[in-house]
Amino acid sequence: MATIMPEGEGIRKAVKYIDEVRQTEPEKNLAGLIHEACVKFDLSPLEGEFLHKFFKKQSAT
């Protein structure tokens, strides 16, 4: 299933980063990880909300 990704290199890097960390450290808190990615990649609050929805939808499947 294809997922629509917003434009911007930061959000793409954040998704990749979160995915990689979740694979190596599955016990890590998702909300904390998303916050960490938002700071690391200088994302806006709207982009942070997108990450929450994106990973929530992914974990539901």
LOMARDREN-440242 format. One line per 8 residues: number of its first residue (from 1); their letters; for each residue z, y, x of C-alpha. Coordinates in steps of 0.2 Angstrom, whole numbers, always signed. Each point is the difference from the previous one (the first is absolute). Example, Ala and Ser with C-alpha at 12.3 -4.5 7.8 and 13.67 -1.06 7.14 Angstrom:
2
1> AS> +39,-22,+62 | -3,+17,+6
//
This chain:
61
1> MATIMPEG> +0,+0,+0 | -5,+17,+7 | +13,+14,+0 | -5,+18,+0 | +7,+9,+15 | +2,+18,+1 | -9,+10,+13 | +9,+4,+16
9> EGIRKAVK> +3,-9,+16 | +19,+2,-1 | +1,-10,-16 | -11,-14,+7 | +11,-1,+16 | +16,+0,-11 | -7,-15,-10 | -5,-9,+15
17> YIDEVRQT> +17,+3,+9 | +10,-5,-16 | -10,-16,-2 | +2,-4,+19 | +19,+3,-1 | +3,-10,-16 | -9,-15,+8 | +11,+0,+16
25> EPEKNLAG> +16,+6,-9 | -1,-6,-18 | +19,+4,-3 | -3,+18,+4 | +3,+12,-15 | -16,+6,-8 | +6,+17,-5 | +7,+3,+17
33> LIHEACVK> -16,-6,+8 | -11,+12,-11 | +12,+15,+4 | -2,-5,+19 | -19,+0,-2 | -1,+16,-9 | +10,+9,+14 | -10,-9,+14
41> FDLSPLEG> -17,+4,-8 | +5,+17,-7 | -4,-5,-18 | +2,+11,-15 | +12,-5,-14 | -15,-4,-11 | -6,-12,+13 | +17,-8,+2
49> EFLHKFFK> +0,-3,-19 | -17,-8,+2 | +7,-12,+13 | +14,-4,-12 | -12,-4,-14 | -12,-9,+12 | +13,-12,+7 | +9,-3,-17
57> KQSAT> -17,-5,-7 | -3,-11,+15 | +16,-9,-1 | -2,-3,-19 | -16,-11,+3
//
